[in-house]
Amino acid sequence: MTGEWFREILMIQLASTWFMAGLIWFVQLVHYPLMLRVGAADWPVYEREHQRRTTWIVAPVMLIELLSAGLLLTLILEGAADGLVPARTSVVVWISTALLALVWLSTFAVQVRLHRSLSKFHDARLLRRLVTTNWVRTVAWSGRALLLTSTLF
């Protein structure tokens, strides 16, 4: 039974990670660069709406991804997956969870702080820093998606 639960949680993890990987590529290549085109006069309202609307989409999926990662690690740490899950899959779960920690660290230590500053005033330098630093999350989520997909084969 644990092997089946592990597999189902892994599929939830995989789906939420691929969703976030796709979304972060859109944000990185389209959304953040276009922010440079919003004028200073319209900026405060735009940034507030951006944060509000983005949170409704991103927060639930990030929480699902975090919870499913925690459940997978718990099953591995408790030994519940021993003999039911290939050792390679356990290693992938550990590495992908480390990448998820990097995503969360970058999100709250860098991107959220930049958005807070940007919510007060338009600053092209801060916007360029947002685009540049967001590559950490883009690469980490992409790596997670590919690693987790490798467990299917």
C-alpha positions as CSV (number, residue, x, y, z in Angstrom):
1,M,0.0,0.0,0.0
2,T,2.8,2.4,0.8
3,G,4.3,2.0,-2.6
4,E,1.0,3.0,-4.2
5,W,0.7,6.0,-2.0
6,F,4.3,7.0,-2.7
7,R,3.6,6.8,-6.5
8,E,0.4,8.8,-6.2
9,I,2.1,11.5,-4.2
10,L,5.0,11.5,-6.6
11,M,2.5,12.1,-9.5
12,I,1.0,15.1,-7.5
13,Q,4.6,16.3,-7.0
14,L,5.4,15.9,-10.7
15,A,2.2,17.7,-11.9
16,S,2.7,20.6,-9.5
17,T,6.3,20.9,-10.4
18,W,5.7,20.9,-14.2
19,F,3.0,23.5,-13.7
20,M,5.4,25.7,-11.9
21,A,8.2,25.1,-14.3
22,G,6.0,26.1,-17.2
23,L,4.7,29.2,-15.4
24,I,8.2,30.3,-14.4
25,W,9.4,30.2,-18.0
26,F,6.4,32.4,-19.0
27,V,7.2,34.8,-16.2
28,Q,10.9,34.8,-17.0
29,L,10.6,35.3,-20.8
30,V,7.4,37.3,-21.1
31,H,5.8,38.7,-18.0
32,Y,8.8,40.2,-16.1
33,P,10.5,41.7,-19.1
34,L,7.2,43.4,-20.1
35,M,7.0,45.0,-16.7
36,L,9.8,47.4,-18.0
37,R,7.2,48.7,-20.5
38,V,4.7,49.9,-17.8
39,G,5.0,53.6,-17.2
40,A,5.9,55.1,-13.8
41,A,2.4,56.7,-13.5
42,D,0.6,53.4,-13.9
43,W,3.1,51.4,-12.0
44,P,1.8,51.3,-8.4
45,V,-1.7,50.0,-9.4
46,Y,-0.2,47.6,-11.9
47,E,2.3,46.1,-9.4
48,R,-0.4,45.7,-6.6
49,E,-2.7,43.9,-9.1
50,H,0.2,41.8,-10.4
51,Q,1.0,40.6,-6.9
52,R,-2.7,40.0,-5.9
53,R,-3.5,38.1,-9.1
54,T,-0.3,36.1,-9.2
55,T,-0.7,35.0,-5.6
56,W,-4.1,33.4,-6.4
57,I,-2.5,31.2,-9.1
58,V,0.9,30.5,-7.6
59,A,0.3,30.1,-3.9
60,P,-1.9,27.0,-4.0
61,V,0.3,25.1,-6.5
62,M,3.5,26.0,-4.6
63,L,1.8,24.7,-1.4
64,I,0.7,21.5,-3.1
65,E,4.3,21.1,-4.4
66,L,5.7,21.7,-0.9
67,L,3.3,19.4,0.9
68,S,3.8,16.6,-1.5
69,A,7.6,17.0,-1.3
70,G,7.3,16.8,2.5
71,L,5.2,13.7,2.3
72,L,7.6,11.9,0.0
73,L,10.5,12.8,2.2
74,T,8.6,11.6,5.3
75,L,7.9,8.2,3.6
76,I,11.5,7.9,2.7
77,L,12.8,8.9,6.2
78,E,10.4,6.6,8.0
79,G,11.6,3.7,5.7
80,A,8.1,3.2,4.6
81,A,9.3,3.2,1.0
82,D,12.1,0.8,1.5
83,G,12.0,-2.1,-0.9
84,L,8.9,-0.5,-2.6
85,V,10.6,2.4,-4.2
86,P,13.9,2.2,-6.2
87,A,16.9,3.7,-4.3
88,R,17.4,6.0,-7.4
89,T,14.0,7.5,-6.9
90,S,14.8,8.3,-3.2
91,V,17.9,10.1,-4.3
92,V,16.0,12.0,-6.9
93,V,13.4,13.0,-4.3
94,W,16.1,14.3,-2.0
95,I,17.9,16.3,-4.8
96,S,14.6,17.7,-6.1
97,T,13.5,18.7,-2.6
98,A,16.8,20.6,-2.2
99,L,16.0,22.4,-5.4
100,L,12.6,23.2,-4.0
101,A,14.2,24.7,-0.9
102,L,16.3,26.8,-3.2
103,V,13.1,28.0,-5.0
104,W,11.5,28.9,-1.7
105,L,14.6,30.7,-0.4
106,S,15.0,32.7,-3.6
107,T,11.2,33.5,-3.7
108,F,11.1,34.9,-0.2
109,A,14.6,36.3,0.2
110,V,14.9,37.9,-3.2
111,Q,11.8,38.1,-5.4
112,V,9.3,39.0,-2.7
113,R,11.6,41.6,-1.3
114,L,12.1,43.1,-4.8
115,H,8.3,43.2,-5.4
116,R,7.9,44.9,-2.0
117,S,10.3,47.6,-3.1
118,L,8.7,47.8,-6.5
119,S,5.2,48.2,-5.0
120,K,6.3,51.6,-3.7
121,F,7.8,53.0,-6.9
122,H,8.8,52.1,-10.5
123,D,12.5,51.4,-10.7
124,A,14.0,49.9,-14.0
125,R,17.1,48.8,-12.1
126,L,15.1,46.8,-9.7
127,L,13.0,45.3,-12.5
128,R,16.2,44.2,-14.3
129,R,17.4,42.7,-11.0
130,L,14.1,40.8,-10.7
131,V,14.5,39.3,-14.2
132,T,18.2,38.4,-13.5
133,T,17.6,36.8,-10.1
134,N,14.6,34.9,-11.3
135,W,16.8,32.7,-13.3
136,V,17.6,30.8,-10.1
137,R,14.0,29.8,-9.8
138,T,13.7,29.1,-13.5
139,V,16.6,26.7,-13.5
140,A,15.7,25.1,-10.2
141,W,12.1,24.4,-11.2
142,S,13.2,23.1,-14.6
143,G,15.7,20.8,-13.0
144,R,13.1,19.5,-10.5
145,A,10.7,18.8,-13.4
146,L,13.3,16.9,-15.4
147,L,14.6,15.0,-12.3
148,L,11.2,14.0,-11.2
149,T,10.2,12.9,-14.7
150,S,13.3,10.6,-14.7
151,T,11.6,8.5,-12.0
152,L,9.0,7.4,-14.4
153,F,11.5,5.5,-16.5
